[in-house]
Amino acid sequence: MKVLVTGGAGFIGGVTGRALQAAGHEIAVFDDFSTGHDWACQGMRVYRGDIRDRSALDKAFGEFLPDAAMHFAAKAVVPESVSNPGLYYDVNVVGSLRLLEAMRVAGCRKIVFSSSAAVYGTPAITPIDEESRQHPINPYGRTKKQFEEALEDARPADGLSYACLRYFNACGAAPEWGLGEVREHETHLVPLVIRAAATGKPFTIWGTDYETRDGTCVRDYVDVRDLADAHVLALERLRPGEGGAYNLGSGQGTTVREVVSSVGRVMGKKVPFVDGPRRAGDPASLVASCSKARRYLGWTPGRSLDDSIRAVAEFLRSRGG
Ligand SMILES: NC(=O)c1ccc[n+]([C@@H]2O[C@H](COP(=O)([O-])OP(=O)(O)OC[C@H]3O[C@@H](n4cnc5c(N)ncnc54)[C@H](O)[C@@H]3O)[C@@H](O)[C@H]2O)c1
């Protein structure tokens, strides 16, 4: 298939683009490089543009004539979505609707969308399955939920088929393709802990009195290469007129202290850390039930957290970090 990958210069979109190529698909990247990198899509056909710009989208669809879109492009930093919600609604909702409109005009009827566990908010029960109540607690989560709803409305109206993939905490790297997470302002736990191990500068554990096995927050870390595999499967299994949402996690909860000891073990270094207070809005535990993705997509996440940390360390070494 020919696949237009929005956000293909970013972390998850970059790795998925390579996985699509490895599976025999032809891809083109559409990205404004606001958080993406040229090196992440080297040798690929690239359309440089903003998803809010219909004419840029029309040019890409008109020239490349994709059979499907994979839509990663988004603003994706939760605290920023609280301080600047307008930007999040503009890019994640308005921009995504422009993409949908460009697809409709171009006759492109398949889309795989990067959604998020943030659509659930603070769940009453974990593991969280796809039927759990959706009550996002920040603008970022609300924008993801709104575009999921737009896709479901467009399905019968436009003859669209879609898969919304709700990732939990993406981590890892794909050093075999020279790809990994590089951000100006890192907010994700695994790279922050790895950085603390590498630099010796202490990392703060926010909250140590949660009702979890060691008092720190439990999250579900899923390797970016496993996420990429799920995208390929979701695309290839999409049937006309079908729509669905799938949780993508490892299905296992890991505490912050367990991440710290994994990093220490894999890197053979002591991770300096200090205990800090709770942060507002951090749920104690977020763990995915992934049985729907296993059943319908035939997807089994195979990489452990140690595998992901090893991959990040190798990627950082290859960049001289
Ligand atoms: N990283 C995670 O743990 C996680 C978890 C859940 C969901 N997601 C979702 O996965 C997707 C990819 O996340 P990521 O971690 O790879 O982020 P990223 O920032 O590395 O990638 C996003 C890409 O989109 C591009 N982009 C942003 N705004 C754009 C615009 N207006 N027009 C065109 N391109 C634009 C950026 O330049 C970048 O290349 C996002 O939709 C995010 O919400 C990520």
The ligand as an SDF file (V2000), in Angstrom:
LIG
                    3D

 44 48  0  0  0  0  0  0  0  0999 V2000
    5.1810    9.2520   23.0130 N   0  0  0  0  0  0  0  0  0  0  0  0
    4.1760    8.7260   23.6950 C   0  0  0  0  0  0  0  0  0  0  0  0
    4.3610    8.1200   24.7710 O   0  0  0  0  0  0  0  0  0  0  0  0
    2.7610    8.8280   23.1660 C   0  0  0  0  0  0  0  0  0  0  0  0
    1.7110    8.2500   23.9110 C   0  0  0  0  0  0  0  0  0  0  0  0
    0.4170    8.3240   23.4200 C   0  0  0  0  0  0  0  0  0  0  0  0
    0.1620    8.9310   22.1980 C   0  0  0  0  0  0  0  0  0  0  0  0
    1.1800    9.5000   21.4900 N   0  0  0  0  0  0  0  0  0  0  0  0
    0.8680   10.1390   20.1940 C   0  0  0  0  0  0  0  0  0  0  0  0
    1.7300    9.6070   19.2140 O   0  0  0  0  0  0  0  0  0  0  0  0
    1.9760   10.5730   18.1920 C   0  0  0  0  0  0  0  0  0  0  0  0
    3.4660   10.6780   17.9580 C   0  0  0  0  0  0  0  0  0  0  0  0
    4.1050   11.0320   19.1880 O   0  0  0  0  0  0  0  0  0  0  0  0
    5.6960   11.1390   19.3190 P   0  0  0  0  0  0  0  0  0  0  0  0
    6.0350   10.7770   20.7070 O   0  0  0  0  0  0  0  0  0  0  0  0
    6.3370   10.4300   18.1750 O   0  0  0  0  0  0  0  0  0  0  0  0
    5.8700   12.7350   19.1620 O   0  0  0  0  0  0  0  0  0  0  0  0
    6.8670   13.5830   18.2560 P   0  0  0  0  0  0  0  0  0  0  0  0
    6.7580   14.9820   18.7520 O   0  0  0  0  0  0  0  0  0  0  0  0
    8.2090   12.9570   18.2280 O   0  0  0  0  0  0  0  0  0  0  0  0
    6.2320   13.4620   16.8060 O   0  0  0  0  0  0  0  0  0  0  0  0
    5.2160   14.3100   16.3320 C   0  0  0  0  0  0  0  0  0  0  0  0
    5.5510   14.6900   14.9120 C   0  0  0  0  0  0  0  0  0  0  0  0
    4.4820   15.4920   14.3790 O   0  0  0  0  0  0  0  0  0  0  0  0
    5.0390   16.6400   13.7430 C   0  0  0  0  0  0  0  0  0  0  0  0
    4.0360   17.7200   13.8210 N   0  0  0  0  0  0  0  0  0  0  0  0
    3.5970   18.3570   14.9390 C   0  0  0  0  0  0  0  0  0  0  0  0
    2.6890   19.2910   14.6170 N   0  0  0  0  0  0  0  0  0  0  0  0
    2.5380   19.2350   13.2610 C   0  0  0  0  0  0  0  0  0  0  0  0
    1.7390   19.9430   12.3380 C   0  0  0  0  0  0  0  0  0  0  0  0
    0.9160   20.9320   12.7280 N   0  0  0  0  0  0  0  0  0  0  0  0
    1.8290   19.6160   11.0230 N   0  0  0  0  0  0  0  0  0  0  0  0
    2.6690   18.6370   10.6010 C   0  0  0  0  0  0  0  0  0  0  0  0
    3.4560   17.9300   11.4420 N   0  0  0  0  0  0  0  0  0  0  0  0
    3.4000   18.2260   12.7530 C   0  0  0  0  0  0  0  0  0  0  0  0
    6.3030   16.9420   14.5140 C   0  0  0  0  0  0  0  0  0  0  0  0
    7.2380   17.7250   13.7820 O   0  0  0  0  0  0  0  0  0  0  0  0
    6.8230   15.5290   14.7980 C   0  0  0  0  0  0  0  0  0  0  0  0
    7.6400   15.0480   13.7530 O   0  0  0  0  0  0  0  0  0  0  0  0
    1.3140   11.8610   18.6640 C   0  0  0  0  0  0  0  0  0  0  0  0
    0.0650   11.9680   18.0120 O   0  0  0  0  0  0  0  0  0  0  0  0
    1.1150   11.6280   20.1520 C   0  0  0  0  0  0  0  0  0  0  0  0
    0.0050   12.3510   20.6460 O   0  0  0  0  0  0  0  0  0  0  0  0
    2.4770    9.4690   21.9440 C   0  0  0  0  0  0  0  0  0  0  0  0
  1  2  1  0
  2  3  2  0
  2  4  1  0
  4  5  1  0
  4 44  2  0
  5  6  2  0
  6  7  1  0
  7  8  2  0
  8  9  1  0
  8 44  1  0
  9 10  1  0
  9 42  1  0
 10 11  1  0
 11 12  1  0
 11 40  1  0
 12 13  1  0
 13 14  1  0
 14 15  2  0
 14 16  1  0
 14 17  1  0
 17 18  1  0
 18 19  2  0
 18 20  1  0
 18 21  1  0
 21 22  1  0
 22 23  1  0
 23 24  1  0
 23 38  1  0
 24 25  1  0
 25 26  1  0
 25 36  1  0
 26 27  1  0
 26 35  1  0
 27 28  2  0
 28 29  1  0
 29 30  1  0
 29 35  2  0
 30 31  1  0
 30 32  2  0
 32 33  1  0
 33 34  2  0
 34 35  1  0
 36 37  1  0
 36 38  1  0
 38 39  1  0
 40 41  1  0
 40 42  1  0
 42 43  1  0
M  CHG  2   8   1  16  -1
M  END
$$$$
